[in-house]
Each structure stands twice: as structure tokens, then as C-alpha cells.
Amino acid sequence: MKDMKKIYNNALLLALMAAITLTSCEDDLTAEQETPNAPYVLSLGVTSSGNTTYYVVSTDNLMEGTINAVGKGIEQNGYHDYEKGGNSLFCIGGLGLTSATNVVRGADGLLKEQGEFVFDNSLNGFCQVDGHTMVGLELPASKESGNRMTFYTVDAQTAAITSKTTDTTVDSISTLDWPSITGMLYSGGNLYVTYTPMNSMTFETAYTDTCYVAVYSYPDMQFQTLMKDTRMGPGGSWGAYNGLMKDEQGNLYVMSNSAIANGYSQSTKHAGFLRINKGETSFDADYFFDFEALTGGLKPAHVTYVGNGLVFAEVSTLNPQTADNRWGDKSLKCCIIDLINQTVKDVEEIPVHNGNGGRRFATLCEDGYVYLPVATSEGVYIYRTHVATARAERGARVSATFVGGFCRL
């Protein structure tokens, strides 16, 4: 069971690789120069023989042609996850890799790595506080490894650690089982952290009747309170950092799916959304969106806030989810979820597809559109969805197994 998390990612990546094998030989393998100041940055994950290499590349066209890493891009070995901060793309190591770098645009308009920091374990949480500062959270791997939480503040431009705090213990959030961090966001002077109590040896989730949000002060990173709500289960799912979203007013929405296909060993509460008003340390008693009741048992797997109370989501069509589906992250459809009016609209032009497992949702939101790389039977393609109408069209092909990171610099 120690390798279950690696198996979760590798199995999904190999499945995606199989989806593009039939067409990979048709790629144009001619080396191309990187276009200076190309605005869109993607991390292309290429998996072969169970090993994945990442290539961070840029492009100026998401809707035509083929995006590849031939003759260009920054190569990165080992597992990486990606988070945009300021004008940087942070490349965060995981699954044994304990360093992070940031990718910026150089004076010549081309991408380059700048700065690196190393931590004792893989970061469990990473979020932006303002235009200059990121905050990282690191936990021991298990209670046997210690009980001190480590908070870092990081310069968003240079990736230099500007402070490190180890004053806070894990004790207040580990009373049931070891916390698996599923999201972290800053709002109204506080850091909010969602987590799932999860056995660090077996990865079983025996406690799925309550949503937990730990609140820490910023910038001194002191524990304030543990918020609890029994209207739904824990926020987010393992590795996806999808527990929290922030709207334009600074209010937070907590997503819970307790989805077996996303790593839970059981599901005892409906999937749904709760709200935390800006700066508050209790849930909004008047807000609960019972997503599962509305959709007849479906569960959102991956979500990204796109503005005006709307969320772009991949939703599992496995219904019901059984033990055979655990860690599967398969058969996903795309939807626009309205958190205010509590409605769901399918994006019918995007085919049902498999997800990327336990990792951040690689989407880009721009000018009323959401761009999502999707693995289809013909290869990986970017789909552009018009948020207001929930209509999508297929764009550029991506010569990769999957896309691990996606942003505009």
C-alpha cells in the first residue's frame, strides 16, 4: 500500500499514453525554435516504460497546429506539480523529489528556470498570498516522523525562501488520523487548509462524515481554529488540491466529493459545496449546495473557479462508485457549475475522458473561456469552452501523454 499513490498516477498516465500511441507517429518531429514572448506555458508530461519526463514549453496558439517539446523547452526529471504565482510558474517536486524551481520569462522572451528551494519533505500545500508572496506548507509523512508543521514564505519572483516557521504542531488536526492536505488558500488575513483524515500507511479514509478546515493566522502562521461541518464530508481529494476556491470578493467555497475514484475508501455524505465568507472562521450556515442530490448521485472530481460564481469541472459519470473504481479517476464529463444559482450544465462537445489522477487541474481561464487538455482516442487535444454558453470546440493537438501545468505568463 505504500506505493498506492505512485500506482494511482502511473496507471492513469500509462492509460493516457495508450490513447495517443496510435497517432504519435504522425507528429511533426522537426525541431522548432521557441517563439520569444509566446504567452502560454504548458508542462508536457511524456511517459515511457513507467517513467515520466516533463518539458515546460511555450506557445502563442492554443487552437491550431501541434504543441510539442521537440528542440525546445525546459526538461525536468522526477514528479512535478505546477502552481502559478505572480509572473512565475512554480514547479513543485513530489513523490520523493523535495525541491521546487520557478520558470520565468528571460530578457530574450524565452523561458528559463530561476531560483530553487529545497525542503525536508514534499510540499503538502502551496498558494499565493499577494503579487509578491507564496506560502508553502510541509507536514511530516506520518505521526511517527514528527508533529511539527513547517510554513514557508517564498518570493513569487525569485523562489527564494523569505521565512520559515516551525512553531505550529499537527496535533490539532490529527486527532482522528493523519491529515492529507487537499487545499490551501489565503483570504481576509487567514490561511485556510482543507484536509482528509487518512491512514498514512494504508491510505484508508475511515472518517468521511465531516468537512474540516483548519485556519491559521498570516503572517505568523499560528493555529486559530478547526472548522467543522457535518453537511458534507472532507473537502477535496488526495493530491488534487481541489478543496478550496476563492471568488472575487474573497469568499471561499469548499468542494467535497468523497469520491472512491479519487482515492477515498468510502463515501458516507453527499458531494457538495460549502461557503466561508471572507475572513470568517465558521461556515455560512445558510449555504449548502448538495451537488449529488441535484445530479442524481454524480461527484465532481476536479474543479477550477472561472468567475462570477461559476466553476468549470470534470464530473465523474461512474454512478455508483464501487471499490473497483478506487483511484480510477475515469469516465469524466465536463460541466459548468453555478455556485450561486446551484445549477449544472454539461459541456457536450468535450468527450467523456479519463482524468490525470492525483494532481492539480491543468486549466487556463482567459477572456470568458476555459482551456482544458483532454486525452481522446485520437490523442491529447486542447478544448476551449465558452463559459457563458457551455459550448466547446477542439483546438491544438498536444504531443504528450498529459499536461501537468498550464498558465499564461
Secondary structure, DSSP 8 states (H G I E B T S, - for coil): -TTHHHHHHHHHHHHHHHHHHHHHTTS--------TT--EEEEEEEEETTEEEEEEEEES-SSSSEE--TT-SEEEES-EEEEEETTEEEEEE-TT--EEEEEEE-TTS-EEEEEEEE-SS--SEEEESSSSEEEEEE--SSGGG-SB-EEEEEETTT--EEEEE---BSGGG-SSS-EEEEEEEEETTEEEEEEEE--TTT------S-EEEEEEETTT--EEEEEEESSS--SS-TTT--SEEE-TTS-EEEEE---GGGT-S---S--EEEEE-TT-SS--TT-EE-HHHHHTS-EEEEEEEEETTEEEEEEE--SS--GGGTT---SEEEEEEETTTTEEEE-TTS--B----SS----EEETTEEEEEEEETTEEEEEEEETTTTEEEEEEEE-SSEEEEEEE-
